[in-house]
Amino acid sequence: MKTESGQKIVIIGCGNLAWHLAKHLSSTKKFQIYVYNHKASKALSEFKTKLNCNTVDTLSEIITDAAFYFLCVPDRAIKKTSKLIMRTKGLVIHCSGSKSIEELKAKNKAVLYPLQTFSKEDTINWKDIPLLIEANSESNEKQIKQLAFLFSNQIILLNSAERLKLHLAAVLVNNFTNALYAEADKFISENVKAKAINFNLLLPLINQTNLKLGRLSPKEAQTGPAKRNDKEVMKQHLALLNNNKELKKLYKQLSKLIEHQQNAHA
């Protein structure tokens, strides 16, 4: 594989984040990219056939002369996986929002956490994604910063403790919100009999709310019966949830949260 610099980058794992990292790095044509997985799989083979990466279906033969090593593995596997590349002088990087840099057992270590959700089929606009970085020395910080700028101009230096707090905020706005979307989808499919009614009808509402957040604070953007203290509508909603105790309880809790938020002093 011909490259401009010949620099090697190793990516361990073949999930969604690994795919988008490899795809972007491959597009720069500056690196030899090696993707390792613990076993052969269709996902791993696509890194070779679609992105022209070198692929290896074992973690026992990881090269030691790469400049960068991305650990795109589950959080629980970061520490164990980093022990497999103790002999390298390259920069070992994990991409977790919740795990400390100290999970890495390499001499040269860093974190590059993209504040974004990734699905393989998505088109990712890297330049709009905040990248939170950390390193264990000034020289390693310089390296990870230079690498990060190949992806985005929004580079933020943040330590592990502060990054964990931001990760929690990300879970609240993304994972928890999506769980509510799933409940709404389920409620419609189980309770609304009209064939033309489905979750897609809610997408303009979701999109408009997101647009408002570009110019208003979340508190200012809040609408709905709980903000208006419309007890009659909330009573009607709760009656519809009599067969779903968990969602009924959550409706009450979130309504109370909205009430407290609106009554709190700015």
N, C-alpha and C positions, 0 to 999 in steps of 0.2 A: 504493500500500500504506500503510495507516494504522498508525502506531506511536505509543507513548506518548511517546517521546523524540525520534524522528526521526533518531537517530544511525545512521550507515551503517557496516556491516561488510562488508568484501570478503573472500571466500574464494577462493583461487586453487587450482584442482584439483577433481576430482569423484570422488575415491576414497572408501574406507571412512571414514577419519578426517574428511574434509571433510563427508561425509554426517551423521555423528553430531554434529559441531560445529554444522552448520546446523540440524539437527533440534532440538537443545537450545536454541539461540539463538532459533530461530523460535517455540518454545513459550513463551518469556518475553514475546513480543509487545512488546519494547522497541526493536527495531532494524529498519532496512531492510537486508536481506541481499542482497548481490550475489555470485553465483557465476560465476567465469570459468574457461574451459578453452581449450586451444589449438585445439580443433576441436569441431564439433557431435557429440553422441553421445546414445545412449539414456540413459546414466547422468546426463548433464548435464540433459536434459529433465525427468527425474524430480524434480530440485530445484525446478523450477517447478511441475509438476503436483501433486506430493505435499506439498511444503513451502512453496509459495507464495513462493519466492525469485525475484529477478530473475536471469536467466541471460544470459551473453554467450559466444559461441563463438569468441572471439579474445582474445589477450592484448595486442593493440595499442591497445585503447581503455579501459584500466583507469581508472576515475574517480580523481581526486586529492583529493577532499574527504571521504573516509571517515575515521572515527576509528581503526579498526583494520583491519589487513590480515593475514590468516592465509595463510601459504604452505604449503599441503598438497600438496607436490610431492615427487618422489624427492629424496633427500639430495644427489645429484649436480647437481640443478637449482636448488638454493636460491640460490646466489650469482648465477647468470644471471638467474633470475626476479626477484630483489630489485632488480636494476638497472633493471627496467622501471617501478619505482615510486619513483624517486629524488626526484621533485618533490613528493611528498606531505609534509604535516606530521604525518600520522597515525602511529600506532605499528605498525611492521612486525614481524610475529611469525612465527618458524618453530617447528615442533613436533617437531623431531628430537632424539633422545636422544644421537646420536653427533656431531653437527656443532656447532662453536663458534658463539657469537653473532656472531663477526666475519665469518662467511659472509654476513651481511646487510650490504648497502652503504647502507642508509638512514641518515638522521641520527638518527631515533628508532627504536630496535630493542629487541626482547625475545624471550625464548624461553618457550614454554608446552609442556612435554613431559608428556603423560599417560602414566603408568606402567601401561599396559594394552594388550591386543591388541584390534583392532577388526575385525569383519566386519559387513557392511551389515545382515544379517538379525538380528543380535543385539539384545537389549534391554540398554541400557547404564545402569547405576545410577551416575551421575556422582558422587554424594555420597560414594561409597566409593572413588573413584579418587584416588591421590596425584597432585598436579600439581606438577611441578618447574619453577620459574620463575627467570628471570634478566633483567636489564635493564641498559642502559648509562648510566643516570642515576637519581637518587633519584625524580625526578618520573615517569619512565617505569616505575620499579619500582612506584610507587604505583598507576599506571594498570593495569599487568598484574595486580597483586594484586587490585584491585577487580573486574576482569573475571574472573579465575580463581575468585573467590568466588561467581560466578553458577553455577559448575559444581560445586564441591566445597568442603568445609571443611578438606580436607587439602592445604594449600598449603605448599610447602617451597622456600625460597630456596637455590639451588645453582648454583655456577659451572660453566663449560663442562667443565673438566677433571674435576671430581667427577661431573658428570652422565654423562660418557662411561664412567666406571668403573661406575656404576649400570646403564648401558645394557648393558654387558658381562654383569653379573650377571643382567639380565633375559633376555638371549639364552640364558644357560646354563639358567635354570629354565623358559623358555618354548619357544624355538625348538629348542634341542637336545633337550629332553624330548619335544617333539612329533615330532621326527625319529625318536626311539626308538619312539614310538607307531606311526608309519607302518611301521617295520620289523616290529613285533609284528603289526600288521594283515596285512602281506604274508606273514609267516611262517605265520600261521594259515591264510590263504586258500590257500597253496601246499602246505601240509604236513598239515593236519588234514582228514580226509575226512568226518567226521561233519557232516551238513548243519546241525544246530542250533548248531554251534560257530562263533562269530564274535567280532569285536573287542568288541562290546557287552558280552560277558560279563566283560570286564576293567574296565568302568566303575565298578562298586561298589568294586573294589580301589583304583582311582585316586582316587575320591572320599574313601575312608576315609583314605588316605595324606595327602591334602590337609587333611582335618579334623585329623589328628594334628599337623600343622605349626602349628596354632593354639595348641597347648599345649606342644609339645616342640620342641627345636632339631632341625634336619635330621639332625645326627649322632645324637641320641638316638632319633629316629624310624626310623633305618635298621634294616632286617631283611634276611633272605635268606641264601643259602648262602655268599656271600663274607664277610659279617659273622661267620657261624658257623665259617668256615674249613672248610666241608664240601667237601673236595676230590673226593669220589666223585660228588656231584651235579654239581659244576662240570665234571667230566670227561665226564659223560653229556651235559650241555648242549653242550659243545664238539664232541662227536661229531655231534650233530644239526646243527651249523653247518659241517660239512666242505665243503658246496657253496656257502657264502657266506663267502669269505675276509675280506671287509671287516668283516662283523658278528662273525665269530669273533675277529678281532684286537681289535675294540672291546670285546667281552665280556671278553677277557683284561685289557685296559687298565682297564676300569671295575672289574673285580673287584680288581685290584691297588690301584686308587685307594681303594676301600672299605676294604681291608685296612689301608692306610696311615692313612686317616682314623680308623679305630677304634683303632689302636695309638698315634696321636699323643696327647700330653698335652693336656688341656683348657686 
